[in-house]
Amino acid sequence: MDTMQISGVSTGAEILVQCNSLSSLVSRRCDDGRLRTRMFPARSRNWRPSPTRRSFLSVKSVSSEPKANVTDAVLDSEQEVFSSMNPFAPDAASVASSIKYHAEFTPLFSPEKFELPKAFFATAQSVRDALIMNWNATYEYYNRVNVKQAYYLSMEFLQGRALSNAVGNLGLNSAYGDALKRLGFDLESVASQEPDPALGNGGLGRLASCFLDSMATLNYPAWGYGLRYKYGLFKQRITKDGQEEAAEDWLELSNPWEIVRNDVSYPIKFYGKVVFGSDGKKRWIGGEDIVAVAYDVPIPGYKTKTTINLRLWSTKAPSEDFDLSSYNSGKHTEAAEALFNAEKICFVLYPGDESLEGKTLRLKQQYTLCSASLQDIIARFETRSGGNVNWEEFPEKVAVQMNDTHPTLCIPELMRILMDLKGLSWEDAWKITQRTVAYTNHTVLPEALEKWSLELMEKLLPRHVEIIEKIDEELVRTIVSEYGTADPNILEEKLKALRILENVELPSAFADVIVKPESKPVSAKDAQNGVKTEQEEEKLSGEEEEEEVIPEPTVKPPKMVRMANLAVVGGHAVNGVAEIHSEIVKQDVFNDFVQLWPEKFQNKTNGVTPRRWIRFCNPYLSDIITNWIGTEDWVLNTEKLVELRKFADNEDLQSEWRAAKKKNKLKVVALIKERTGYTVSPDAMFDIQIKRIHEYKRQLLNILGIVYRYKKMKEMSASEREKAYVPRVCIFGGKAFATYVQAKRIVKFITDVASTINHDPEIGDLLKVIFVPDYNVSVAELLIPASELSQHISTAGMEASGTSNMKFSMNGCVLIGTLDGANVEIREEVGEENFFLFGARADEIVNLRKERAEGKFVPDPTFEEVKKFVRSGVFGSNSYDELIGSLEGNEGFGRADYFLVGKDFPSYIECQEKVDEAYRDQKRWTRMSILNTAGSFKFSSDRTIHEYAKDIWNIKQVELP
């Protein structure tokens, strides 16, 4: 073996590739005598030092899929060659050497300084070395045994910082902590240099990242697929005018975790036309062509060798699309137009879609995700099949999960590839597609059940529209067969509810299927009694009119493609994400589909990873849990948290519990001072609501409750205030979408209220209001461990699940909330007495809105009082007419209090009084806190992933040998 190719390893090994022998490759040393490349394996659950462990250098790149002619004998030979190498011991000296190596030989900074930013990148690259061996070995093994693999497609992956999580999952906290101390740094400060990846916005993306952590930890063969957004959503700034958006800069210094796979790229087409090829098959030709390139990010499991992959797609145009002639003639923008059009697809998460250009860009994003991912999945299936590809086996080897409706184009795209490129019949392609794809519904909000303009889709994706029309036609055939034509009204109702194409004529084969009876002729008897025919009535009516009335021209409703309906029809499983949400999905959102295919629908209550959301973000509490339970197994088996219940009244545990909470609160005091300039007391109750700003999440209810509290305080003497109210720091965080005007008004109102209250010397530390700008995962990792009360107060029936409620409960926070989403199940597990409940129930909402529309709603006097107080000008000169006006009137867009803030306000205020009463008794409150952590065991994403794997994906755990 004279030479060796090293692929996928961005380490010092790259500069040694030209060595003429393996021995010189592994023994080459730096001037100080240390090995130039320092590498060590991740620790498995039963980790033991072994002289036969494979060297990091021996494994292939993730992107290098095994070829059909690669035999096990070759792989075994390669294993034997490297078996003589001793593993690199993960001690502090070796880690420090590895970090110093990367600071020198994989630099992103000038050599003369070694400061925190440089220390972070060198440390991250060192940790990545530790990940790559297991990362590549994982997929080498999956390829060899040809396991069934799940692929999780999501427009968002809100990962959070990776360094602390990776070091923790590898079990190397001590080694890296000690190593960095030797170099003059501490691990926490170095980790804080990492920018949050701007690949997500809210719960959808955070859930996807929790799922990846659980897939890896539980040894499930799975990958994530997403887009590599250059600027993410936006960086939020809070000014005197409220929220302002700026471009996110998370990639400006590069991302040390990702590896670009220039050998993994796929063509993506837009526009063009569909023609018949010489073989009689449809072909999509012409149009605009771009390329999707893979960027891979390793996702390590906790205490396991399994390290899975998050593959992100970035878009570009071929270099030949750069018009050099135009550029040289001075038409610089014109020359690079094709390049810009390709690259902008991955610029921003959720670009504004008010304009046609914005809508087009969003649709391009969704199709890019689906097409590139499916091409990659199919290429892997073919490679693993060797020279014997059997397409009927595709669903036995591949499971595709669509996270919400954004990846729904997977269905027509998979059909297109199977038929047009692989030569399958419609019937075979359809069976394969339905058995492969599954859909997770995350919302009951109409605006989130995506619809796309048929006209736009016909221009952008003409072949896919043909396929969707065919699926719709087959669906119409099923509906007609199921309901018959005897009752045209029922049939029309079902077609309207179930069809994928909205406001589109029936397919020609069914044009006459709905025939309504003509008007009945008037009998002789009725004629004698003066009964007239419809024609006579119309004529008489016309004769009585003095002037001819010209009817207004009718505006035809737009033709739309309903993506949620397509997802239900094209997949084999549809799941909601909490018990109450799944029932609403079945009884309301997709009830007509449930009547057709009840077996498709199921529930998968969400979960969060206990590694990031207790073990790593809250080490104080984690140590207490481990000490009292007697084992750290709870990190993998959260059922063991239940054992805390028997110690809930123990005074020693309660004392330790409160001390841990106080330490976490002191961290948040420093964060608030740094981010806002405000000083808050760590002895006050920390009352927190952090989530995307949306009317249905009702941050407006929260801030109006604070305004009411403030008003009542101002009406009291100082002694009365201190007696009546528990000191509180009310903390908000979250982003309002850039074009969501009402949400931005809410942010502005919160910051105006904060400015007034926080500068009121009469109130002092009794009440503070804080809006933490640019909320992200790293901020959440500080706020959640410090929280004592957390608000999950959405209008009942409108929050699919929520996951922050689970994180708060895990960290010993008591929740105040409605019976909505996962709140229902959390309350059941932690105990009704340990959850503050208020508000209308989901089954009451429809009638309450109807009552409002009929003018029967009588607002509570306290609600009228607080609105009047807001309008009095106490919070500045800004007009809140639009904001408060949305809570008034009985009907109309943006009015009539659609989210029932006024209805639930008195119940909310009464419940907050109970919160104050409970908090005064710190022994009782601490007991409630402990029981929340003990009862949170169900809400681990490990449990959720086990259910997906068993009930939807049909994949098995595969532990590496």
Buried (B, 14 or more C-beta within 10 A) or exposed (E): EEEBEBBBBBBBBEEBEEBEEBEEBBEBEBEEEBBBBBBBBBBBEEBEEEEEBBBBBBBBBBBBBBEEEBEEEEBEEBEEBBBEBEBBEBBBEBBBBBBBBBBEBBEBBEEEEBEEBBBBBBBBBBBBBBBBBBBBBBBBBBBEEBBBBBBBBBBBBBBBBBBBBBBBBBBBBBBBBBBBEBBEBEBEEBBBBBBBBBBBBBBBBBBBBBBBBBBBBBBBBBBBBBBBBBBBBBBBEBEEEBBBBEBBEBBEBEBBBBBBBEEBBBEBBBEBEBEEEEEEEBBBEEBBBBBBBBBBBBBBBBBBBBBBBBBBBBBBBEEEBBBEEBBEEEEEEEBBBBBEBBBBBBBBBBBBBEEEEBBBBBBBBBBBBBBBBBBBBBEBBBBBBEEEBEBEBBBEBBBBBBBBBBBBBBBBBBBBBBBBEBEBEBEBBBBBBBBBBBBBBBBBEEEBBBBBBBEBBBBBBBBBBBBBBBBBBBBBBBBBEEBEEEEBEEBBEBBEBBBBBBEBEBBEEBEEBBEEEEEEEBEEEEEEEEEEBEEEEEEEEEEEEEEEEEEEEEEEEEBBBBBBBBBBBBBBBBBBBBBBBBBBBBEEBBEBBBBBBEEBBBBBBBBBBBBBBBBBBBBBBBBBBBEBBEEBEBBBEBEBBBBBBEBBEBEEBBEBBBEBBEBBBEBBBEBBEEBBEBEBBBEBBBBBBBBBBBBBBBBBBBBBBBBBBBBBBBEBEEEEBBEBBBBBBBBBBBBBBBEBEBBBBBBBBBBBBBBBBBEBEEBBEBBBBBBBBBBBBBBBBBBBBBBBBBBBBBBBBBBBBBBBBBBBBBBBBBBBBBBBBBBBBBBEBBBEEBBBBBBBBBEBBEEBBEBBEEEEBEBBEBBEEBBEBBEEEBBBEBEBEEBBEBBBEBEEEEBBBBBBBBBBBBBBBEBBEEBBEBBEEEEBBBBBBBBBBBBBBBBBBBBBBBBBBEBBBBBEEBEBE
